[in-house]
Amino acid sequence: MSLPFGPERWANEITMLLNQVLGAERFPIDVVELAREYSAQRFAGDAISMVKGADLPGFDGALYRAPAGKSGWGIVYNSGITSVGRINFTLAHEFGHYLLHRVDHPNGIRCVAQDVVRWDSAYGQIEHQANRFAANLLMPLDDFRRQIDPRAKIELDMISHCADRYRVSLIAAILRWLAFTERRAVLVVSRDGYILWSRASDSALKTGAFFRTKGVPIEIPAASLAAAQDLIIDGRTGVDLAPGVWFPEEVREMTIFAEQYDFAISLLLLENRDRYISLEEEPQEDTYDRIVGRERPESSLA
């Protein structure tokens, strides 16, 4: 008896199919059409027959079983969401639920943004799996690597280009880039002067450049761009900050402020090095790490 497909296996199988049918220059993916056609061919009689926006206060999206007397499934996203990238990722996320979880959740699944913090529950685990599927489907690593070399020093505009290419949010694209880059880099999302969550690339994590966001709140440095929300500063191009601001070494910080969501997105770039002198204990996964997972390049995220 073969094991059921996991998130990466499903995404890879569909990616190979799309490559064969549409070729390499096929982005962004039309998730609505894909979900309808793929499910109809693969699961006739139990396909996704409806995808639409609706008033879903408190929810980002949902997978619903068709009403009694009808067959199939429906995907609904919150029509109040204005970010095209966020909608697209939500659609792919719900498509992932359909492929991965509809058998165990025959009445469907509703996805609340706050549920992602429930990583230790069974529900949180399936949210994590759906995120992994969506990231792998929308942003295949082989194509992302062709856009940005893993060894390249980057500007925020380079990742913005990829966010547009894959029709995902900037944060989703940064998380995907962090999964394969060989550069030392740290993503910091902050609000009201404190770090909400953070994610480091593997090379940054191994050299001690990371923030442990569970436990005591971490205040963002007063000299950082992220602390200058009230100032007129083009943080997208970045500034070089002296040792001692973010880390005991020089850091290039690029920051944008997402007014819609009332938080700052900071990408911290450090020079590559083999060893980082730190008295920190070995890093432990924080909540967000467990939610989003630590992807490996061979898996083919965000």
N, C-alpha and C positions, 0 to 999 in steps of 0.2 A: 504494500500500500504506500503510495507516494505521499510525502508531506504536503500540507497546503502551502500555497505561495505566500511569501512574506512581502512586505512593502516594496523592497528593492526588486524582487523577482517580478512582481506585477509591473512595476514601472519599466523595468528593462525589457520585458516582453513587448509592451506597447511601444516603447521607444524603437525597438528594432523594426516593428511593423511600420511605424511612421517613417522611419528612415527609408525603408524599402519602397513605400508607396509615394511619399512626398519628397524624398531627398533631404539633404542636409540643411538647406535653407528653407525651413518650414516654420520658423518662429514668428510670432508667438503661437502657441498651440490653441486652437479653438476647442476649449474644454467641453462646451455644450454639445457641439456636434460630435466630438470624439466619444463622450459618455453615451450619447444616444446610439450611435452607430455600432460602437464596439460591444456594448451590452446586448444590443439586438442580435448581433451575429454570434456572440459567445454564449449568451444565456437567453435564448429565444423563449418567450413566455414569462420571463422574469426580468425583463429589461427596464432600463430607465426611460420612461415615456414622457416625463415632464421636468423641465428646468425653468425656474422663474424667480423673480424677485418678489418679496412680500414684506409686509409690516411685521417684523419679528423683534419686538422690543426685548432687549436683553440677550439676543442670540445673534451669532454671526451667520449661522447656516444650519441646515438640518437635512437629514435623509428620512423620507417618509415612505411607508408602504402605501400602495394604492388603496382606496376605500374598498370596503366589502363589496364583492361582486365584480371587481376589476382586478387585473393582474398588473404586476410591475411595481416600479418605484418612482418617486419624485424627489428632485433636489431643489431646495428653496434656500435662497440667500437673503440676507437683510437688505432691503432696498434703500435703507437709510445710509448705508455705507457709500461714501463718495469716491473712495480710492479704487480705481480700476484694478490696480495690482492686488489689492486686498481681496476684491471680489473674485478675481481669477484664482487666487490661491485658495479661497474658501470653496470654490466650485471643485477644484482638483482635490481638496481635502475631503469633501463629501463623496466624490467619486471613489476615493480611497476607502471610505467607510463601506460603500456599496460592495466593492470587490473583496474587502477583507473581513467585514463584520456583520453583513446583513443576515447571515445564517444564525449567528449567536444573538442577534438583536432583531428579531423578526418584526418588531413594532417600530423600528427606526431609531434614529439617534439625533438628539439636538445638541448643538455645539455652542457653549457659552464661553466667551473669551476668558472669564475668570476660572473656568474649569481646568485650564492648563496648569494651574498651581496645584491641582489635585493629582500630582504625578504618582503618588503612592497608592492610588486606588486603581481598581481595574478599569474604571472609566478613563482615568488619566492616561493609562498605558495605551489604550486604543486611540486616544487623541494623538499621542506621540507617533504611533504607527501611521496614522493618516497624514500627519505632517511629513513624515519621511517619504511616503509615497508621493505626495504633492510636489515636494522639492525635487525628487529624482525625475518625476515626469516632466515638470515645467522647465527644469534647468539641468539637462544631462551634463555630467561632468566632462565628457569628451568635448562637447561643444563649448562649454564654459572655458575650458583650458585653451581652446583655440582663440577665444576672445582675449583672455588674459593669461600670459605665461605664468606658471606657478612661482617662478623666481623673480618676476618683475616687481619693481617698485611701482606703486600705483598712486593714482589720484582718485579722488572721490568721483569725479566725472566718468572715469573708466567703469566704475561699478554702476553708476547711474545708467550708462549706456546699456549695460547688461540687464538692468532692471527693466528698461524699456523693451529690450529685445525679447525678454521672456514674459513681459507683462506681469511683473511681480513687484512687491514693495521694495524700497531700498534696503530695509532691514533684512528681508528674505534673501536678497542678492548678496549682501555682505556676509550673512551666515553661510551661504553656499560657498563664497570665495574663501572664507576662513577654513572651510573643510579641506581645501586642497592646496592652499598657498604654502610655499616654503619660507615665506617671510614671517618675521616676528610681528604680530599685529594683535590688537585687543579692541573689541567693540564694547562701548559703554553706553548704556541707555540710562538717562538721569532725569529727575524731576525735582523741583523745589530744593535744589542743592544737594541731593543725595542720589547715589547710584541705585537704580531700580534692579537692574541685572546686568551681567557682563558675560562676554564670551571671548576666549583667547584662541588663537591658532595653536596647533600642536607644538610648533617650534617655540612660540612664546610661553606656552604652558610648561614645557620641559625646562626652560631656563628661568622659571620663577616669576615671569611677567604675567600676572593675572590678579584678579580681585575675587576674594571670597565673599560673596554677597549674602550668605546666610548668617544669621546671628546679629552682631552689632551693626547698625547702619553705617555705611561708609559715606563720608562727606566728600563731595568733589572739590578738588583743589581751587583755592581762591584765585590763583593766577592762571587757571585754565580758560580756554574759550568757552567751555560748557558753563562756566560760572558767570559769563558775560552776556546773558540773555537779553539784558536791557540795553546793551550797547549795539551800535550799528557796525557790525563786523562781518566781513565776508569769510565766514569760517569754513566754507567749502574748499577754498584753495589751500587752507592750512597755514599753520605757523610752527616754527621750531621753538620748543620750550626747553628751558635749561634743566639739568639734572635736579631732582628734588621736587619737581612740580607733580608729575604723575608717578614717576619711578626714579630710582637713583641714577639715572642716565638721561641723556637727551631724548626727547620724544617729539615726533611731528604729529600734531593734532589737527584733525579736520572735523569740524562740528557743524551740523545744521539743526535748526530748531523746527520741530514739527508742531506748528501752532494748532493744527486740527486735533492732535492728540495730546498736546500740552506736555511734550517731553523733548529732550535733546538727544541727538544721536551723534556720538563721538567715535571716530576711528583713530586709534593711536598706533602709529608706526614706529618701530624701533629697529636699530641696526642689528643685523644678524650676528649672533655670537654663540659659542658652544656652551658657555657656562655663565651662570648668573649668580653672583654672590648674594645670598639672602638667608636670613634667619628664619624664614617662613617654614612651616611644616610642609610635608608633601601635600600638594593640592588635593582637595576633595571636590567631588562634583557638587555644584550648587543646584538649586531647584531647576533653574532654566536649562542647565546642562542635561538634566535627566529628562526634561520635557522634550527638548529638541534633539538630543542625542548627539554623539560625537561620531560623525560620519567618517568613513574611510574612503579614500579615493576610488578603490576598486568597486565600491557599491554602485557606482556608475554615474542630500538634500539637494528649501528652499528653497 
